């Protein structure tokens, strides 16, 4: 599955794919927790504050070369 295909899925299907993702890394920045997951050939970064999801970011390996070896 590509990132474009993933983005065309409904929210339930996207969350289901995220459950199958591989954990990559975690970092804290200004009180926010950022967790990265690899899903197929792309990455998802989840930003959490006070146990609630604030935003999801999606990117390909080409857009984030520092993760290529993760």
C-alpha positions as CSV (number, residue, x, y, z in Angstrom):
1,X,0.0,0.0,0.0
2,X,1.3,3.5,-0.9
3,X,0.8,6.6,1.1
4,X,-1.8,7.9,-1.4
5,X,-3.8,4.7,-1.1
6,X,-3.7,4.9,2.7
7,X,-5.0,8.5,2.6
8,X,-7.9,7.4,0.5
9,X,-9.1,4.9,3.2
10,X,-11.7,5.9,5.7
11,X,-10.6,6.7,9.3
12,X,-11.4,3.2,10.6
13,X,-9.3,1.5,7.9
14,X,-6.4,3.9,8.5
15,X,-6.5,3.2,12.3
16,X,-6.6,-0.5,11.5
17,X,-3.4,-0.1,9.4
18,X,-1.8,1.8,12.1
19,X,-2.3,-1.1,14.5
20,X,-0.2,-3.2,12.1
21,X,2.6,-0.6,11.9
22,X,6.1,-1.0,13.2
23,X,7.2,1.4,16.0
24,X,10.2,3.4,14.8
25,X,10.9,6.1,17.4
26,X,9.6,8.4,20.1
27,X,10.6,11.9,21.1
28,X,9.4,14.7,23.4
29,X,9.4,18.3,22.2
30,X,7.9,21.3,24.2
31,X,5.5,19.0,26.2
32,X,4.4,17.1,23.1
33,X,5.1,13.4,22.5
34,X,5.8,12.4,18.9
35,X,5.7,8.7,18.0
36,X,6.7,7.5,14.6
37,X,5.5,4.3,12.9
38,X,6.4,2.6,9.6
39,X,3.4,1.5,7.6
40,X,4.2,-0.3,4.4
41,X,6.5,2.1,2.5
42,X,5.7,5.3,4.4
43,X,5.7,6.7,7.9
44,X,3.1,8.1,10.3
45,X,4.0,10.5,13.1
46,X,1.4,10.8,15.9
47,X,1.6,13.9,18.1
48,X,0.0,13.4,21.6
49,X,-0.6,15.9,24.4
50,X,-2.3,15.1,27.7
51,X,-3.2,11.5,26.4
52,X,-5.0,12.9,23.4
53,X,-4.0,12.8,19.8
54,X,-3.4,16.2,18.4
55,X,-2.3,15.6,14.8
56,X,-1.1,12.9,12.4
57,X,1.7,13.6,10.0
58,X,2.4,11.4,7.0
59,X,5.5,11.2,4.9
60,X,7.5,9.0,2.5
61,X,11.0,7.8,3.1
62,X,12.2,10.2,0.4
63,X,10.8,13.1,2.4
64,X,12.5,11.9,5.6
65,X,15.8,10.3,4.7
66,X,17.0,10.2,8.3
67,X,14.4,7.4,8.8
68,X,15.5,5.3,5.9
69,X,17.6,3.0,8.0
70,X,15.0,2.8,10.9
